[in-house]
Structure formats: C-alpha cells, structure tokens
C-alpha cells in the first residue's frame, strides 16, 4: 500500500482529473505530480508544518474555538458532543485560519458541500461552485490590497517556482482550487475522526482511564484510532505503467482504489488488528498517506484533536454514554464514515 502512495513512476494522483467532482475543484496539489506538485505544494507546506500547527494555528483559531464551544456545553450536563463540538470545531478553525469573516464561514461551508454533493443536480453543483469561487475571489482580492495574518494573505504573497527557474505568484484560480481542497478536507475529516476517537474511548473505558491518567499517550491514541477506524477508506491512483503490486499484475491505464482500512488491519503487521488498543507497539499506518502526497493538514488536525480532548477531560468530567439516547453507531461508506451521534453525560 505504501508503495502505491510513494512510487510516482507507476501510480499517479492525476487520477483525480477523471472524477467530475474533483475536476471541478480545479488545479490543486491533489492532482499534480512530480515537479509541478512540488512547485505548488512547496509554498503551502510551511503553513501546515508541525511547528505552525502548534504555534500559529493554535494561537490563531484552535484554542479560542475549542474554548468557546466547550464553554457552550460544559454547564449542560448532557449533549450530542459529535454535533456540538466535533462538527463545529474544525469548520471554524480552518475557515478562520484562511481569513473568512465569522458570518461567511457557514455559507461557504454549505456551498462547498453542495458543490460536491451526489444528491445535488449538476446545475445545483455548478451554482454552489460559483458561490465558493465568488466568495474566495472577494477574499483573495481583499488580501491582495490589504494582507492580514491568514492563509490566503500568505498565498497571495507566495511565489511558485517554474521549471525554467523563474518564479511567479499564485493565480487566483490556483488559490481557489487549493482553498476548496484544504477547507473541505480539513473541515470534514477532523470532525469525523475526532468523533471516532471519542466513540472508541467511551466504548473502552479502561483505555480512556489510562489516557486520562497519562496525557502523554495522546500520539498513541490518535495513531491507534486512525489505524483502527479511519474516516476515509479509499484513495485512488491511476496506473501509468505496467506493474505488479502485492503479487497482482496491473496493466497501464488501470484505475486503482487503495483501501487503507484493510491495509491498516493487516494481521501480518499488527497483532489482533481488529482490536482497539492504545498500548500496542507504535507502527506507522497508511491513514495519512505517504510520500509527496502525504496528508497536508495532518498536523493541524492533530493539534485540534489534542486541544479538544484535553478540554473534554478537564472541563467535562466523568464523560460517559447517555443511556436515555440510542446507542452510538459508526456509519457511512467507503469514502466518509463516522459516528451517527455521540450522546453523552458529564458532571
């Protein structure tokens, strides 16, 4: 599985141009390869480094967002924490980090989801695409005139290296494409994955108690949950040269769907792979990808989850299932899955 992520001579992420919904988002880091990918990702990468996540993102939006959301529920004694914290936190963190005004965050998110919704007609999708483009264009032009301390301001001031050694600024279309990609991924993935973390811990109270007693276990908790039940299961690649993968011959032109959910439960790599266990020896899974296209926002996502989980343990003591509500279930398909709801009680 790692080879399919890393080996760019046989497996190409340009596969996304084959999918209408992905193609409509435009030319972004997700569908570029080689030098073209490095040229575009290079200026963006530092904004999502581990250091940026712990410092800039934390101070810019993570800490305040978590504090406001937890303040809204800590005195209630019960809530659907999946809706009232998990779903709201990443949308506000990512949108605020990019520079959207508070009253623009929800309309942009709704339009972004409608633009890729399978339930929407193509006409509805196109209208939603235009809404996101118009909102982003206004934001980009405002930041070109008057930069601020946000991601879009940094993008309009960044330079892309061309093959001939020259440099140029990002175009509006390139900024729009990458903003759509990152905001959509950052809002949805962290929401569902944090919900899965809480689902796993609440269903394994012994391990939750272990974590409460030793917060340094956070990296193990995140790695194990991401291995045990990743929110996104399938990632595609286009086979651009005849090859053999896992003993199977795959001809050029094939469309390969990599199932990381299966790879992460490989019994030759993990003992008792179907068991959730935060004490198991640490081994890298493929949840965050590998190689040049490894998940850009993974460090920001981990920072959000760490701050949220610390706030939950500090300010929502004795978190437990609400027996008056239906039991939580993990639902969804191959591309997006997470809890149905997380109805909890706390003291």
Secondary structure by P-SEA (a helix, b strand, c coil): cccccccccccccccccccaaaaaaccccccccaaaaaaaaccccccccccccccccccccaaaaaaaaaaaccccccccccccccccaaaaaaaaaacccccaaaaaaaaaaaaccccccaaaaaaaaaaaaaaaaaaaaaaaacccccaaaaaaabbbbccccccccccaaaaaaaaaaaaaaaacaaaaaaaaaaaaaaacaaaaaaaaacccaaaaaaaaaaaacccccbbbbbbccccccccccccccbbbbbcaaaaaacccccccccccccccccccccccccccccccaaaaaaaaaaaaaaaaaacccccccccccccccccccccbbbbcccccccc
